[in-house]
Structures are given as structure tokens and as C-alpha cells.
Amino acid sequence: MSQLQPSVERASLGGVDASQFDQIYSDYFDFVWRCLRSLGVPERGLDDAVQEVFIVVHRGLARFRGDSLLRTWLYGIVRHVAYKQARNAGRKERAQPLDVELESPGPSPSQAAEEAQAALFVQRFAGGLDEKKREVFVLALLEQFSAVEVAEMTGVPLNTVYTRLRKVRAEFRAALERHRGGT
């Protein structure tokens, strides 16, 4: 990413070359896909939403001034696209569990089964949260953004982010304890 930043800075001075966009697409496709999925974009609309995000990125890259991290700017676009899709659908759909087919072929079958169960547990937990808590859960705990970055990305006061983060961690611990007790 350090090689990308100077080219992004040049892009803000006018003009974007194809290699810059290709690099951003390559580096951030997975991040965009995960965030859209976590924000509740249904699987049938996921490809279109990812495409829409990168169309906006391509059109807006020349205007990106570098006032924030590229990843933060991208998340703002992702968030807007996800909410736009939900608004257009007329209802907010809950995130769907990840397909087992999406799992990595690397681990052993038992490890893969455990990882699939854990991913399903996390996905179901996130899907059961209200929108505000889910956003903090995904950004801070799954995507590993700092609380300051989450506040900047969501436009929520920092203390509110900390409060939501504390609550969602407590809810996750309780859900995990219930899950372990039921197994």
C-alpha cells in the first residue's frame, strides 16, 4: 500500500491511470465485499453492489485528496452503497450466513468444520444485532479498525463508539457462553 499512496496523491492532482485503479481494486476487493456482506447486502445483490462501489471509486479517485486513509474513504462509499441498496429494496435484509463453499480449502476437514461453525456463529450474531451495533462490531472487531477510525468512518462521536463497542463485546461474550452451554 505504501507504493499506492504516492500514485493516489498524484491522482488527486488530476487524472487517474488504469494501473492505479487496478491496484486499488486488487488490494481492496475483499475488504469491500466483506463490508457490504456484513452491512446486510443480500447475496443476490452483492456483485452489483461491489461493482457500484468500484464505479464510484473510479469516478472519484481523481478528487481523493488524501485527507483520510484510502480504506476509510472506501468504507464511506461502501456504507453509502449498502444503505442505498437497502433503501431501494424498501426494507433492510439481515446478513445471510456465509456459504460453506467460501471456506478456504487449506485446513483439514475437522478444522474446516470448526471454522465454518465459528464463522456461522459470528455471522448469525452480527445478523442479530441492531444496525448501529453491527456496524461497530464489524469495523472494530472483525476489520480491526481503531475506535477513532470507526468514529470517523461512521460519523458517530468517539465516546458513543466506545459505549457501543463495550456493549457489543458483552453481548458477544454472553452469546458465546450460551452457545458453549448448548453444545
Secondary structure, 3 states (H helix, E strand, C coil): CCCHHHHHHHHHCCCCCHHHHHHHHHHHHHHHHHHHHHCCCCHHHHHHHHHHHHHHHHHHHHHCCCCCCHHHHHHHHHHHHHHHHHHHHCCCCCCCCCCHHHCCCCCCHHHHHHHHHHHHHHHHHHHHCCHHHHHHHHHHHHCCCCHHHHHHHHCCCHHHHHHHHHHHHHHHHHHHHHHHHHC
